[in-house]
Amino acid sequence: MPPGTSPTVGAPATGAGGVARDAGFHDAKLTVEQAAARMGVSPQFLRLGLQRKKFPFGAAINMGQGWSYYINARRFEMYMAGHDMALGTEQD
């Protein structure tokens, strides 16, 4: 298979851990602390919002002994810029 191609037609390139990469951001993800600081809220506020699916830019997964968080940097920047990002819809 040629370099840069994927075994699945149309599949995005992936970075470390199988996370899809965005052309504008290398392995584009933010920590809860980084995103909370940009939003002007506490990390706990953001964690609870992600757990309750209140934000369209990330996810919280219950791992049994705690929670794991993922925040997509591109979607976060779109949200902070005021773009309409209704939960449950794809608007890329």
Backbone as JSON, one array per atom type, in Angstrom:
{
  "sequence": "MPPGTSPTVGAPATGAGGVARDAGFHDAKLTVEQAAARMGVSPQFLRLGLQRKKFPFGAAINMGQGWSYYINARRFEMYMAGHDMALGTEQD",
  "N": [[0.86, -1.18, 0.0], [0.61, 2.23, -0.86], [2.48, 4.96, 0.7], [0.74, 7.03, 3.04], [-1.79, 6.24, 2.38], [-4.91, 4.65, 3.18], [-6.21, 1.6, 4.55], [-8.95, 1.51, 4.44], [-11.29, 2.84, 2.32], [-11.59, 6.27, 2.05], [-11.13, 6.69, 4.74], [-9.97, 8.64, 7.48], [-6.6, 9.86, 8.08], [-4.71, 8.64, 10.84], [-3.46, 9.48, 14.08], [-1.3, 9.12, 16.94], [-2.45, 6.56, 19.04], [-4.63, 6.05, 17.49], [-6.27, 8.23, 17.05], [-8.06, 10.43, 15.02], [-6.49, 12.72, 12.83], [-6.52, 16.21, 12.22], [-6.09, 18.33, 9.46], [-5.27, 20.98, 10.06], [-4.41, 20.92, 12.67], [-2.07, 19.21, 14.51], [-2.55, 16.07, 15.77], [-4.86, 16.98, 17.21], [-5.91, 17.88, 20.17], [-7.1, 18.98, 23.36], [-6.31, 19.53, 26.82], [-8.42, 19.12, 29.71], [-7.88, 21.12, 31.54], [-6.62, 23.11, 29.94], [-8.72, 23.82, 28.15], [-10.72, 24.64, 29.96], [-9.51, 26.89, 31.12], [-9.4, 28.6, 28.89], [-12.14, 28.97, 28.54], [-12.85, 30.24, 30.83], [-13.83, 28.97, 33.06], [-14.08, 26.57, 35.78], [-12.03, 23.58, 35.87], [-13.52, 21.43, 36.91], [-16.18, 22.17, 36.39], [-16.16, 22.01, 33.56], [-15.54, 19.28, 33.25], [-17.86, 18.06, 34.38], [-19.8, 19.05, 32.61], [-18.97, 17.81, 30.22], [-19.3, 15.12, 30.96], [-22.06, 15.08, 31.14], [-22.79, 15.49, 28.58], [-23.07, 18.11, 27.53], [-21.53, 19.76, 25.96], [-20.46, 20.27, 22.59], [-17.91, 19.66, 21.68], [-16.35, 17.67, 22.77], [-15.78, 14.63, 24.72], [-16.67, 12.48, 27.45], [-15.68, 9.61, 29.08], [-16.66, 6.95, 31.07], [-14.49, 5.05, 32.76], [-14.72, 3.05, 34.6], [-13.04, 3.06, 36.96], [-12.79, 5.73, 37.11], [-12.97, 8.78, 35.18], [-12.33, 9.49, 31.73], [-11.24, 12.0, 29.48], [-11.81, 13.68, 26.37], [-11.05, 16.31, 24.25], [-11.67, 17.9, 21.32], [-9.61, 19.96, 19.55], [-10.08, 21.59, 17.26], [-12.91, 21.61, 17.02], [-13.46, 22.73, 19.5], [-12.36, 25.32, 19.2], [-14.06, 26.28, 17.19], [-16.49, 26.29, 18.6], [-15.88, 28.19, 20.59], [-15.64, 30.4, 18.98], [-18.21, 30.89, 18.39], [-19.61, 29.45, 16.48], [-22.38, 27.62, 15.16], [-22.99, 24.62, 16.6], [-24.75, 22.33, 16.98], [-25.61, 19.79, 19.27], [-25.22, 16.37, 18.46], [-25.17, 16.58, 15.72], [-23.32, 16.63, 12.67], [-21.18, 19.05, 11.56], [-18.97, 19.93, 9.64]],
  "CA": [[0.0, 0.0, 0.0], [1.44, 3.44, -0.92], [2.47, 5.78, 1.92], [-0.32, 8.02, 3.17], [-3.1, 5.7, 2.04], [-5.58, 3.95, 4.27], [-6.82, 0.36, 4.08], [-10.38, 1.73, 4.27], [-11.51, 3.96, 1.41], [-12.17, 7.46, 2.66], [-10.84, 6.78, 6.17], [-8.99, 9.7, 7.77], [-5.31, 9.45, 8.65], [-4.79, 8.63, 12.29], [-2.25, 9.77, 14.83], [-1.03, 8.24, 18.07], [-3.64, 6.05, 19.72], [-5.74, 5.89, 16.56], [-7.11, 9.43, 17.02], [-8.01, 11.08, 13.72], [-5.79, 14.01, 12.8], [-7.09, 17.28, 11.42], [-5.01, 18.94, 8.69], [-4.81, 22.21, 10.66], [-3.93, 20.69, 14.03], [-1.42, 17.91, 14.64], [-3.11, 15.36, 16.91], [-5.56, 18.11, 17.8], [-6.72, 17.69, 21.37], [-6.77, 19.84, 24.48], [-6.59, 18.98, 28.15], [-9.54, 19.77, 30.4], [-7.36, 22.34, 32.16], [-6.42, 24.1, 28.88], [-10.02, 24.27, 27.66], [-11.41, 25.36, 31.04], [-8.88, 28.2, 31.24], [-9.86, 29.41, 27.75], [-13.56, 29.26, 28.72], [-13.04, 31.02, 32.04], [-14.58, 28.15, 34.01], [-13.22, 25.62, 36.49], [-11.93, 22.26, 35.24], [-14.62, 20.58, 37.38], [-17.36, 22.57, 35.62], [-16.03, 21.44, 32.23], [-15.66, 17.82, 33.37], [-19.28, 17.71, 34.57], [-20.49, 19.33, 31.35], [-18.62, 16.74, 29.27], [-19.96, 13.89, 31.42], [-23.5, 15.21, 30.89], [-22.94, 15.72, 27.13], [-23.54, 19.47, 27.33], [-20.65, 20.47, 25.04], [-20.32, 19.53, 21.34], [-16.52, 19.58, 21.25], [-15.58, 16.64, 23.46], [-16.47, 13.48, 25.28], [-16.21, 11.93, 28.72], [-15.94, 8.17, 29.1], [-16.49, 6.35, 32.39], [-13.58, 3.91, 32.61], [-14.91, 2.14, 35.72], [-12.37, 3.59, 38.16], [-12.62, 7.16, 36.89], [-13.39, 9.29, 33.88], [-11.33, 9.91, 30.76], [-11.81, 13.1, 28.71], [-11.23, 14.03, 25.08], [-11.53, 17.59, 23.73], [-11.17, 18.14, 19.98], [-9.17, 21.36, 19.51], [-10.74, 22.32, 16.17], [-14.31, 21.82, 17.39], [-13.45, 23.66, 20.63], [-12.15, 26.66, 18.66], [-15.3, 26.66, 16.51], [-17.45, 26.59, 19.67], [-15.49, 29.45, 21.23], [-15.87, 31.47, 18.0], [-19.65, 31.09, 18.28], [-20.23, 28.7, 15.4], [-23.48, 26.74, 15.54], [-22.53, 23.24, 16.67], [-25.8, 21.61, 17.7], [-25.25, 18.44, 19.7], [-25.83, 15.29, 17.69], [-25.09, 16.8, 14.28], [-21.98, 16.84, 12.13], [-21.09, 20.25, 10.74], [-17.55, 20.21, 9.41]],
  "C": [[0.9, 1.23, 0.0], [1.4, 4.23, 0.38], [1.33, 6.79, 1.89], [-1.7, 7.52, 2.78], [-3.62, 4.9, 3.2], [-6.17, 2.66, 3.73], [-8.32, 0.49, 3.87], [-10.57, 2.96, 3.4], [-12.18, 5.1, 2.16], [-11.88, 7.61, 4.15], [-9.81, 7.86, 6.42], [-7.68, 9.12, 8.27], [-5.43, 9.51, 10.16], [-3.44, 8.91, 12.9], [-2.07, 8.75, 15.94], [-2.33, 7.81, 18.74], [-4.84, 5.91, 18.81], [-6.67, 7.08, 16.49], [-6.95, 10.1, 15.67], [-7.33, 12.43, 13.82], [-6.51, 14.96, 11.87], [-5.91, 17.96, 10.72], [-4.45, 20.19, 9.36], [-4.22, 22.05, 12.04], [-3.31, 19.31, 14.08], [-1.91, 17.23, 15.92], [-3.88, 16.33, 17.8], [-6.44, 17.72, 18.98], [-6.2, 18.63, 22.46], [-7.01, 19.1, 25.78], [-7.8, 19.72, 28.72], [-9.07, 21.1, 30.97], [-7.16, 23.45, 31.12], [-7.75, 24.68, 28.42], [-10.76, 25.09, 28.72], [-10.83, 26.76, 31.2], [-9.33, 29.12, 30.12], [-11.31, 29.84, 27.92], [-13.82, 30.16, 29.92], [-13.89, 30.3, 33.07], [-13.6, 27.21, 34.73], [-13.13, 24.31, 35.71], [-13.08, 21.34, 35.66], [-15.91, 20.89, 36.63], [-17.33, 21.93, 34.23], [-16.16, 19.93, 32.26], [-17.12, 17.39, 33.5], [-20.08, 17.95, 33.29], [-20.21, 18.26, 30.31], [-19.29, 15.43, 29.66], [-21.44, 13.91, 31.09], [-23.83, 15.55, 29.44], [-23.53, 17.1, 26.81], [-22.7, 20.27, 26.33], [-20.43, 19.63, 23.78], [-18.89, 19.28, 20.89], [-15.72, 18.46, 21.92], [-16.44, 15.54, 24.02], [-15.85, 13.1, 26.62], [-16.63, 10.46, 28.74], [-15.67, 7.65, 30.5], [-15.69, 5.06, 32.21], [-13.7, 2.91, 33.77], [-14.3, 2.65, 37.01], [-12.12, 5.09, 38.04], [-13.05, 7.52, 35.49], [-12.18, 9.65, 33.04], [-12.0, 10.95, 29.85], [-11.06, 13.31, 27.41], [-11.87, 15.33, 24.62], [-10.85, 17.83, 22.39], [-10.86, 19.63, 19.84], [-9.9, 22.16, 18.43], [-12.2, 22.62, 16.52], [-14.43, 22.79, 18.58], [-13.3, 25.1, 20.13], [-13.39, 27.15, 17.92], [-16.36, 27.06, 17.53], [-17.14, 27.95, 20.3], [-15.7, 30.65, 20.3], [-17.36, 31.71, 17.76], [-20.32, 30.38, 17.12], [-21.32, 27.78, 15.93], [-23.01, 25.29, 15.47], [-23.53, 22.44, 17.49], [-25.34, 20.21, 18.04], [-25.96, 17.43, 18.82], [-25.82, 15.49, 16.2], [-23.65, 17.0, 13.88], [-22.01, 18.07, 11.26], [-19.64, 20.61, 10.55], [-17.34, 21.16, 8.29]]
}
